[in-house]
Amino acid sequence: YDLQKRALENYVIESRGSGHYLSQVEAYLSSYYSTIAATASYNPGDGHCSSAAYSALSAVANSGAAAALACDQNIVNDTKYILSKVNNEFSGVNSLLPFTGNVAILSCFSQGYIFAEKTILNCFKVASSNFSVGYSDVYDSVVKDVATLLGYESNFFGNNSLPCGDSVLRRAYSRAEKVLYDLQRCLYVDSGTKYAVTTPAPVPS
């Protein structure tokens, strides 16, 4: 299962390619591209300002796409680690099993507890308690890890949403705002007139 899942995840990333992530980020930044285009049409004499803004916004989009791709790759790597951790935890439980149940009673017998009143029961209780503590720790950890894996599976395979969309888009929008500010400043420096560059509302993620 681990190998199959790993191969499928890597295939998904490779088949998507960087263009998959770039097209998504550009779609989220479409209103910024539109704003630059509209500003360019209103100010044909200041084409270098719009060209610089297009280049800067393209750099923002490429940076966001790279961050999204890295996010997917981190999920793949994290999944490998968690799967290995869960396997090791189950192995740990298996190693504890020989010290429970009838084996624990026989172990108490072999230690001579059978010859003292009620100590055989106390010995068994101690053995059972040790197993319960160890098992509870493993159980809690496995439940948490499996929930993480299921979340990854749902996010990774269940839709085509942008990986780590919140953090990726927050940075992209912030940088895109700076691009529009620089565009407005470029137009002002050129003409001495303060042009209104409308800042669009970000597209909800």
Secondary structure, DSSP 4 states (H G I P E B T S, - for coil): -HHHHHHHHHHHHHHHHHHHHHHHHHHHTHHHHHHHHHHHHH-GGGHHHHHHHHHHHHHHHHHHHHHHHHHHHHHHHHHHHHHHHHHHHHHHHHHHGGGSHHHHHHHHHHTTGGGSTTHHHHHHHHHHHHHHHHHHHHHHHHHHHHHHHHHHHHHHHS--PPTTHHHHHHHHHHHHHHHHHHHHHHHHHHHSS----PPPPPPP-
